[in-house]
Amino acid sequence: MASWVTQAINKINADYQRSADTHLIKLDRINISGVDIYLKDESTHPTGSLKHRLARSLFLYALCNGKISQDSLIVEASSGSTAVSEAYFARMIGVPFIAVMPRSTAQSKIALIEQFGGKCHFVDCPTQMHDEAIRIAEQNKGYFMDQFMFAERATDWRGNNNIAESIFEQMSAEPHPEPHTIVMSAGTGGTSATIGRYIRYKGLDTSLVVVDPDYSVFYDSYQQRDTSLVAQRGSRIEGIGRPKVEASFQADVIDSMIKVPDGASVATMLWLADRIGITAGPSTGTNLWGALQVANQMRENGEKGSVVTLMCDSGERYQDTYYNIEWVTQEFGAIDTYRQQLADIALV
């Protein structure tokens, strides 16, 4: 047993050593006086998203805690990107993997999970995912990875090349090396917890702003300081927003939150592709909309500095959904108001 666990950990660490860090892109075409905006491109991971970091940490956490053996079935509740990354690592160490997800999940993500050897189990509503994942794991004597429970504790927030350390190291040679603000959306809440803790650990003056889509309770929970809130449906922005407050969401390390309408998220994603030439997923639209609000407020206050946000994944996974205007209109209605606001942003 110990020999197999050691081999599994070594395989994951070897994969990490083969992977370069992700890029930090300066959006130098956006002309907001005195403010530089940066996009941390997490789509360049081997599995194409920010969740690659999380999946690696979750597997190492489970292995080192004696939760996974050579015969373990791994189960996860995921709308897509986490499941893609976990399927990748499950295949790497030779264990079976099942992802529990809504039927509405993008077909391209389903195909990627299956490409990495995983299987998909569908539920009708995102609110059913967690309980169904527990049922499957218990029925098969497997292990429920539970990203929403363990995300904030599986990653070493003090450094060890986590995403926070990577951002600040890459910013070190920029005109404003210590960002005024980092803007991040929350799915599990693990990444925002890592960034917020790292900022405090290093004694930095950077603010952490978390953006939240419609039909997610994180924003209201943060404002009301009530962790019991529950929504009746799931988020329409794939990969972020939750109908309940997850254990990994650490409100105390967040400086402020912004509620982002879903139409604004999609409009910003499309604007980024059409006007800047970067094709990203919808959660990146949520992040960038929030970053633009922060940058505009800084300009109005006469402040100068940098704002960093994340590109969580590529838009290639969403060509049949969020990049399909007919689908967008059916799901979100008209987004022209937000597109006009974005059109008014000066570009170089």
LINSULPE-V762507 format. One record per backbone hydrogen bond with DSSP energy under -0.5 kcal/mol. NH is the residue of the N-H (numbers start at 1). CO is the residue of the C=O. E is the energy in kcal/mol with one decimal. If there is no record, write none. Layout:
[[NH	CO	E] [NH	CO	E]]
This chain:
[[5	1	-2.6] [6	2	-2.7] [7	3	-2.1] [8	4	-2.6] [9	5	-2.6] [10	6	-2.3] [11	7	-2.2] [12	8	-1.9] [13	9	-2.6] [14	10	-2.5] [15	11	-2.0] [16	12	-1.9] [17	13	-2.0] [18	14	-1.3] [19	15	-0.6] [19	16	-1.1] [23	41	-0.6] [25	23	-0.6] [25	39	-3.1] [27	25	-0.6] [27	37	-2.9] [28	26	-2.1] [30	27	-1.5] [31	29	-0.6] [31	346	-3.1] [32	30	-1.0] [32	35	-0.5] [33	31	-0.6] [35	32	-2.4] [36	305	-2.3] [38	307	-2.8] [39	25	-3.2] [40	309	-2.9] [41	23	-2.6] [41	39	-0.8] [42	40	-1.2] [42	311	-2.3] [44	41	-0.8] [45	42	-1.1] [48	45	-1.9] [50	312	-2.4] [52	49	-1.7] [53	50	-1.4] [54	50	-0.8] [55	51	-3.1] [56	52	-2.1] [57	53	-2.2] [58	54	-2.8] [59	55	-2.3] [60	56	-2.3] [61	57	-2.6] [62	58	-2.4] [63	59	-2.7] [64	60	-2.7] [65	61	-1.1] [66	63	-1.4] [67	62	-2.9] [68	62	-0.7] [72	69	-1.6] [74	72	-0.5] [74	96	-2.5] [75	143	-2.6] [76	98	-2.0] [78	76	-0.7] [78	100	-2.3] [84	80	-2.5] [85	81	-2.1] [86	82	-2.8] [87	83	-2.4] [88	84	-1.6] [89	85	-1.8] [90	86	-2.6] [91	87	-2.3] [92	88	-1.6] [93	89	-1.9] [94	90	-0.9] [95	90	-2.4] [98	74	-2.5] [99	119	-3.0] [100	76	-3.3] [100	98	-0.5] [101	99	-0.6] [101	121	-2.4] [103	123	-1.7] [105	102	-1.6] [109	106	-0.8] [110	106	-1.8] [111	107	-2.5] [112	108	-1.6] [113	109	-2.4] [114	110	-2.3] [115	111	-2.2] [116	112	-1.9] [117	114	-1.5] [118	113	-2.7] [119	97	-2.1] [121	99	-3.2] [123	101	-2.1] [128	125	-2.3] [129	126	-1.3] [132	128	-1.9] [133	129	-2.4] [134	130	-2.1] [135	131	-2.2] [136	132	-2.4] [137	133	-2.3] [138	134	-2.6] [139	135	-2.6] [140	136	-1.7] [141	138	-1.0] [142	137	-3.3] [143	73	-3.2] [145	75	-3.0] [145	143	-0.8] [149	146	-1.3] [150	146	-2.3] [151	147	-1.7] [153	150	-0.6] [154	150	-1.9] [155	151	-0.8] [157	155	-1.1] [159	156	-1.2] [162	159	-0.6] [166	162	-2.2] [167	163	-2.3] [168	164	-2.2] [169	165	-2.2] [170	166	-2.3] [171	167	-1.7] [172	168	-0.5] [172	169	-0.9] [174	171	-2.1] [177	174	-0.7] [179	177	-0.8] [180	306	-2.3] [181	306	-1.3] [182	207	-2.7] [183	308	-2.8] [184	209	-2.4] [186	211	-0.8] [193	189	-1.9] [194	190	-2.2] [195	191	-2.6] [196	192	-2.7] [197	193	-2.3] [198	194	-2.2] [199	195	-2.4] [200	196	-1.6] [201	197	-2.8] [202	198	-2.3] [203	200	-0.8] [204	199	-2.4] [207	180	-2.2] [209	182	-2.7] [209	207	-0.6] [210	208	-0.5] [210	256	-2.2] [211	184	-1.5] [212	258	-2.3] [216	213	-0.7] [217	242	-2.6] [221	217	-2.7] [222	218	-2.4] [223	219	-2.5] [224	220	-2.5] [225	221	-1.6] [226	221	-1.3] [229	226	-0.7] [231	243	-3.3] [238	236	-0.9] [240	237	-1.9] [241	186	-3.1] [245	229	-0.7] [246	244	-0.7] [248	148	-1.7] [249	246	-1.4] [250	248	-0.8] [251	249	-0.9] [253	250	-1.4] [254	251	-1.6] [255	208	-2.1] [256	208	-1.4] [258	210	-1.9] [260	212	-2.9] [260	258	-0.6] [261	259	-0.5] [264	261	-0.6] [265	261	-1.8] [266	262	-2.3] [267	263	-2.4] [268	264	-2.4] [269	265	-2.0] [270	266	-2.3] [271	267	-2.4] [272	268	-2.6] [273	269	-1.5] [274	270	-2.9] [275	271	-3.0] [276	271	-0.8] [276	272	-0.8] [277	272	-0.9] [278	272	-2.0] [279	277	-0.5] [280	278	-0.8] [281	313	-1.9] [284	281	-0.8] [285	281	-1.0] [286	282	-1.7] [287	283	-2.3] [288	284	-3.0] [289	285	-2.3] [290	286	-1.9] [291	287	-2.3] [292	288	-2.6] [293	289	-1.8] [294	290	-2.2] [295	291	-2.6] [296	292	-2.5] [297	293	-2.0] [298	294	-2.3] [299	295	-2.2] [300	296	-2.2] [301	297	-1.8] [302	299	-1.3] [303	298	-3.0] [305	34	-2.3] [307	36	-2.8] [308	181	-2.2] [309	38	-2.3] [310	183	-0.6] [311	40	-2.9] [312	310	-0.8] [314	48	-0.8] [315	279	-1.7] [317	314	-0.9] [318	315	-2.0] [319	316	-0.8] [321	318	-1.3] [323	318	-2.0] [324	321	-2.2] [325	323	-0.7] [328	324	-2.5] [329	325	-2.6] [330	326	-2.0] [331	327	-2.4] [332	328	-3.4] [333	328	-0.7] [333	329	-1.3] [339	335	-2.0] [340	336	-2.3] [341	337	-1.7] [342	338	-2.0] [343	339	-1.9] [344	340	-1.1] [345	342	-1.5] [348	29	-3.0]]
